[in-house]
Amino acid sequence: MNLQDHDKIDEKVRRLTLINSVIGVSIAGISTRVFMISVPTLATALGTDILGISWALIVYQMAGIGLGVICGRLGDIYGHHKMFGLGMGVMAVGSLLCGLSQNVLQLILFRFVQGIGGAMIQSSGRTLAFRAMPAGSEGKAQGLMASSHQFGFFIGPPIGGLIIDLVHWRGIFFLLFVPSLVGMALCFMTGRSVAPSAERHQSIDYRGALLFLGLTILITMLLDQKIAGVLGAGSQALLGLAFAGALWGFISHEKKIRSPMVNLSLFSVPAFSFGSVGLLMCCITQGLVQFVAPFYLQDVLKLSPTFIGVIFIVPSLLSMVLSPVSGALTDRIGARFLLMSGVVILMVAYLIGANLRADSHWILPSILLALTGIGSALFNTPSQAAMISSLPKEHWGTAIGIINGIFGLGHMLGISLSGIFLTLAFRYYSGIPGTTPNPGDTQVFVASMNVTYIFALGISLIPLLTSMKMKKIVWPAAGRPNV
């Protein structure tokens, strides 16, 4: 084989790798968003309530938060092609098992399997895309991966709504089975020529990863109302002590180890610490809204899953279009104004949610969701840019990993907190202790939902304050971060 033929093969491998990365990251986006639209239908079909089905959402996020960083590290050592291919296989198996679930406990377990696959795909897929692009095209690679994930968010709701209306809810899981197998096959084809990693013998902070996963599980259990009712106040107190002990152990371990999973010294930089708090709070409010809205649209306003899917297209579309614009404006005018504008727009959306009624026109929640898309686009990109640019270039990779964890943790906590706020308000307005939110009791449910949006409005004051602390970005001479 001559040099020209070898170059042609390498170019073909790079293209297939890039296509496969797009497929994988899009599947990860679809698996997240298509489930959101099906939550009310799944709760009814599997005979559970809002709090029960929320765990099928939480465990997926939990897997991504606790396992995402360690999957990326394993990819560095054993090869990202292997990790990506294994992730696609796990996603295929998890999707098939979710579609065959007979009760909510099975669905929760298999959604966790799906989440493991998603963590592998997200961590290794983006790395493979960077390596497949020519030198100097790292920004294009990240832009392509961000667009791929948003594309999954974009098409997930309408496809999910159509499948539920025309076929069956199980079809939303079977939908991901074949593409995942295709991705696994492509990974086998492109990975055979990849040389072993030079970092094969480096260590992995398994203890830190396990402690971090334990922390996410404990904090979720502390916030979940169904578990609180089962355990009782005494057991909840013990759970709180266990969380405090695990947190102390995690921080102590990360400070001592030479190659920690999370470099805690990064939080000593004001822009990074303020940005982390603001981003976490914003993600919490967004997760809260995304969980409550489908129940209101389907069970109160009586809209079809297909129509709800169309409504949910709007925020994803606006986010896809405005995120690059937001990034360009950040380069010109800095982050502070955009951050504050994004939070204010989100607060307007939550104010609309606090005033929705049982007979409101569907255009009002549609405007609410559209404003969340605009607000998140104006906030998320400048926030990441300010956080990453505040650190030396050698820490940018770690910073991006932490930011991804913040996104997952924020949305997971948002779902948990929505259950708490909705349950407490529902019990207060219904006058029935121990009851769980029921959209069938329309007036009480809507009043409880209004309270939930009021809490989201209050939480939004925190990112508004942290945004005021962010100074105009001065890009380091080494180059601008890819955000």
Secondary structure, DSSP 8 states (H G I E B T S, - for coil): --HHHHHHHHHHHHHHHHHHHHHHHHHHHHHHHHHHHHHHHHHHHTT--HHHHHHHHHHHHHHHHHHHHHHHHHHHHH-HHHHHHHHHHHHHHHHHHHHT--SHHHHHHHHHHHHHHHHHHHHHHHHHHHHHS-TT-HHHHHHHHHHHHHHHHHHHHHHHHHHHHHT-TTHHHHTTHHHHHHHHHHHHHHHTT----TTTT----HHHHHHHHHHHHHHHHHH-HHHHHHHHHHHHHHHHHHHHHHHHHHHHHHHHSSS-SS-GGGGGSHHHHHHHHHHHHHHHHHHHHHHHHHHIIIIIS---HHHHHHHHHHHHHHHHHHHHHHHHHHHHH-SHHHHHHHHHHHHHHHHHHHT--TT--THHHHHHHHHHHHHHHHHHHHHHHHHHHTS-GGGHHHHHHHHHHHHHHHHHHHHHHHHHHHHHHHHHHHT-TT----TTSHHHHHHHHHHHHHHHHHHTHHHHHHHHT-------TT-----
